[in-house]
Amino acid sequence: MVQQRSPSSPSSQLAPVLAPDVNAHNDAKNTSDIKDAANAEAQSEVIVKSVGSITEWLIDTIFAASVIVAPAALLAALYAAQHTASLVALGALAVSLFAVVGIYARYIVPWQLHVKRLTASDLGGFARPQAQLTHAASRRPIKVVFFSDLHLGHYKRAGWTQRVVDAVNAESPDLVLIGGDIIGHTDCADITPLLVPLGQLRASLGVFATLGNHDHGLPGRNHSASLARILPRLGVRLLSNECVQVRDDVRLVGVEEIWTECDDLPRAIAGCEAGDHRYGRESRLLVLGHNPDLMLRLETEYQGLDMRDAFFLFGHTHHGQIYVPFAPGLAIPIRSNYYRGVFHTPHGSLYVSAGAGESGTPTRLNTWPEIVVFDA
């Protein structure tokens, strides 16, 4: 049994006097610790950004230099062969061949826009048979075109936007979806000229977009407010944790970028249920996002959501952009393994796009810029 001190004891009388000083000392120490932690975090962030910038510059320089290295190495190989230095000749020839690959990756591939077509099996439950629907929501085919990660600014500008728009319109889509990172690294005060061609997108059910981490300045300059102002003028509706009934049998959910920590899929789904949606759960569900790590939230925080028949569309990863087959997923800024192509999970099916632009360096290896097309 613990003895209680008498209220009249000297120590109890001193306690009220000493407590404020002790608390003040603790508060000061905590404040100092917080400042030290903040300074350490800021220094760490500066180091990471510096190393990242140096690494991007180094990679880009290596690929850019390939246009000089290739002919120089070939000449060296010919010279060595003439002087019977066969090993040197073979080495120089190998360097020349690698440099040719570098030329292709740096100067050709980023401008080869591909059209990726998904099949019904890729769409999972979203393409469920008509027999599973009631008469109230008779399913009709819908043609969707999706693209993401234009990264307009330093490397690709309005001319590239126009090429993407022309490719999208050539598919005569019912619905066009844009998956974020519309703007990349740019010092442009006015980004409107980069976006103007988006106003030519044509889709009978509308054009919708969500923002990505670069649009929010993570990293770089924050263009989210400008995009929120400009895109609607161009006929592009920006979705942020919202649900839209695009047709009586199809609902579309747009989720905010998860790096902002403002993503709220449950709120968006609740909007689907609370809105004036005549067909409710019988409507098929498309989810438009940017970062495929959203699927991790379904595995942990959002386990109560039944998304088995939903089809998710993401960008962000660029399929690695410089994709090395023996090191898949290398340096891709996500925590999940959903970095390339189609996946079927207990929480829904998804496609992660290669995107239509590049970040860090205008170089692609084993990946191509793309738009994604599917009918269901």
N, C-alpha and C positions, 0 to 999 in steps of 0.2 A: 504494500500500500504506500502511495506517495504522499508525503506530508505536504500540506499547503502552507505557504508562508503567511504569517500574520500580516494583515493590512498595515499594522503600525511598524513593521520592521523597517530598518533604514534602507535596505535594498529596494523594498517596494515603494518607499517614498521617493527614492532617486530615479526609479524606472521611468516615470512620466517625463522627468527632466532630461534623462539620457536618450530616450527613444527617438525624439525628433532628430538629434544629432546623428544617431546610428542610421536612421532611415535616410537622412540626407546624404550620409556617406555612401550608403548602398545605392541610392538613386544616382549619385554622381558616378559611382563605379559602373553601374549598368549602362548609363548614358555613354561613358567612355568606351565600354566594351562594344556597344552598338556602333559607335562611330568607327572604332578600329575594324570591326567586321565589315562595315560598309566600305571603308577605305580599301580593305583587302580585296573585297569583291570587285570594287571599281578597278583596282590595279590588275586583278585577274582578268577582268573583261577587256581591258586595254591590251593586255598581253595576247589574249586569245584572238582579238580582232586584228592585232598587228601580225601575228603568226599566220592567221587565215589569209590576210591580204598579201603577205609575202609569198605564201604558198600558191595562191591563185595567180599572182604575177609570174612566179617561176614556171608554173605549168603552162601558162599562156605563152610565155617567152619561148619555151622549148618547142611547142607546137608551131608557133609563128616562125621560128627560125628554120623549120624543116624545109621551107622553100629555098633556102640558101644551102643548107646542109646536103640535101639530096644530090644536086649536080656536083657539088664540091667533092663529096664522097665517091661519086661515080667516076669523076676524073682521077681521083686518087687511086681507085681500083684499077683503072686502065693503065695508069702510069706504073703501078706496082706490078701488074701482069706483064708489061713490056720488059721489066727488069727482073723477071723470074722470081719475084717475091710473092709466091702464091698465097701464103698464109695472110700476109698483109692485104693482098688483093681481095681475098675472100672476106676478111674483116671489114674492109672499106665498102665492099659490095653489100654486105649485110646492113651496115649503117645507112647506105643509100636507100635500100629497100624499106627500112624502118622509117626513114624520113619521108618516103613517098606515102606511106600510110599516114604519117603526120600531116602531110599536105591535104590528103583526102579528108581527114578528120577535122582539120582547122578551116579549110577554105571551101569545101564542097558539101559535106554532109549536113551542116546546119541549115542549108538552103534547099534541101531535098524534102519537101513536105509530103508526108505519106498519109494515106487514108487507111485507118485501122477499122476493120469491120468485125463486129462481135456477132456471134451466133446465138440462137435461142438457148443452147446449153450453157453459154457463158453467163446468161442473165439470171440463172437460178429460178427462184420462186416468182420473180417478176414476170416471167413468161409462162406462168402456170396455164394449163389447158382451159379452154372456154367452159368445159364441163364442170369445172370447180367453181364457177360463178353462178349466181342466181340470175333470174331474168331481169332484175332491177339494174344490173350493171353489165349489160352485154358488152363484151370486149371487142374493140375495133383496133386494127393495127395503128401503131403510132411510130413515127420515124423521128429519132432523136439524134442530134449531132452535138458532141461535147468536145471542147478544147480547153486547155488551161496553160498557165505559165508562159504567157507571151513575153514577159520580161522586157517590155518596150523601154527604150531609153538609149543606153550607151551603144549597144550592138545592133539592135533591130528597131526600126522606126516605122513610120506610117506606111511605107511601101510594103513592108512585110505584113502589117496588119491587113492591108488590102488583099494580099495574096491569100491569107487565111480566110478572109471574108468571102472571097470569090470561090474558094474551095468548098466552104460551108454552103453557100447558096446554090452551088452546082448540084448538091444532094437533095434539094427541094424539101427541107426538113419541116416537120410539124412543130418541133420544139428545139430551141438552141440553148445550150447550157455552157457557161463559162466558169471554170473552176479556180479562179484566183491567181495571184501574182501576175496581174495584168501589167503592172509597172515594175521595172527592175531598177538597176543602178542608173540614175540620171540626176543631173543638176538642173534640169529644165524647170524654170519657175512656173511655166504654163505647159501642162501635159496634154491639153486639148488637141493639138495637131496630131499627136500620136494616136489618139482614140477616134478621131472623126470617121474613119472607114467603118467602125463598128455600127454606125448609124445606118449602114446599108444592109445589115443582116435582115433576112426575111424568113419568118416562121409563122405559120397560121395560129399557133398557140402561144407565141411570144418568145422573147429572149430574156433569160434570167442569168444572174451572176452572183457569185459570192467572192469575198476578198481573201487574199492569202497573206502570209507573214510579211513579204516584201511590201505589199500595199500598205501595211500598217507600220512600216519602218523597222521591221525586225529581220534583218538589219537595214540600215540606210535611212533615207528620208521618208517621213510618214505622208503618204498621199491619200489616205483613206477619206478625208473630208472632201478633197477635190474630186475623187472618184464618185463619192456619194452625190455630189452636185452635178457632175458632167454626164455620168452614165444614163440617168433617167431622161436627159435631154436628147440622148441618142437612141432612145427606145429600149434601153436595157434596164430591167428592173433588178435592183440589188436586194438580195435576201439576207437577213441576219436573224437566225433562229426563228424563221417564219415558215408557215405552211400555205401553199396555194393549191387550190383545186383547178388544175390546168384544163381538165376535161372531166366529164362525169365519171369516168373510170380510172383516172390517174391523178394522184396527188403528188406534189413536189415540195420537198422540205429543203431549205437552204440553211446551212449551219455556219456560224461564225468561226473564224480561224482559231484553232485551239491554243496557239502560242499567246494569244491575247488573254487567255483564261476567261473569255466571255462566251465561249461556246455553251449552248444549252439545248441539247437535243430533246430532252423530256419536255421542255417548254414548247418547242416547235411542234412536237407530236401532239401535245395537249391542244395547241392551236388548231390542229387538224380535226380533233374530236369536238372542239367547242364551236368551231365555225359552222357556217351554213353549208354543210357538205351533205348533200342528199344521199350519197351512197356509202358514207362512213367507211367502215373497215373493208367493204367490198371493193373499194378503189385500190388499185395497185399503187405502190409507193416507191418513188425515186428520191434518193437523198443526195444532194449536191454539197460537197465540202471541198476543202483544199488538202488537208493533211490526213493521210490514212491512219495515223495514230488515234483518230477518233474511235476506231474499232476497239482499241484497248479499254476505252471508257465503257463500252458495251459489255466487256468481259468483267469489269470491276464495279464501276459506279452505277451503271444503267442496266443492271441485270433484270430489272422488272419490266423492261420494254421488250415486247415481242416483235422483233424485226426480221424474222426468219425469211419472209417473202420479199423483203425490201431489196432494192438494188442501189448500191452506193457508187458514186463517181468521185474520184480524187485525182489530184495532180501532185505537186510538191517535189517528188523524188527525181523527175526527169529520167527515170529508169537508170539512175546512176550517172547519166550524161556521158561520162567516160567509164564505160562498163567493162570491167575485167572479169571474164568468165570464171577464172580460178579464184577470184576474191569477190564473189557477189555481195552486194550490199555495202561495199567498202566506202566509207566517208559519206554515206547517205544520212542526212540529218533527221532520222526518225528512230523511235525506240522499238517499233514493231518490225516484223519481217515482211510487211505488205509494201514492197517497194517497186514491183514490176508485174504488170499483167493482171490476170483474173485469179480471184480467190473465192472459195466457197467456205463459209464458216457457219457455225450454229446461230450466228446473229445476223445472217444475211450474206448475199454475194456482193462482190465489189470488183471494180476495175480501177487500176492505178495507171494513169497515162504518162507517157514520156514527155508530154508538154509540147508546146509549139515554139519555145524560145530557150535561151541558155542563160546560165548565171555563172559569174566568176570568170569564165572564159568562153568565147564563142566557138567551142570545140565539142564535137560528139564522136564517140567511138563505140561501135556496136549498139548505138541507139539513133533514132531519127525523130525529128519533129513530126508531130502527127495531129490529125483531127480524128475523132472516134465516132463511128456511125453504127447505129443498131435499129432494127425494126422489131417490134414485139406486139 
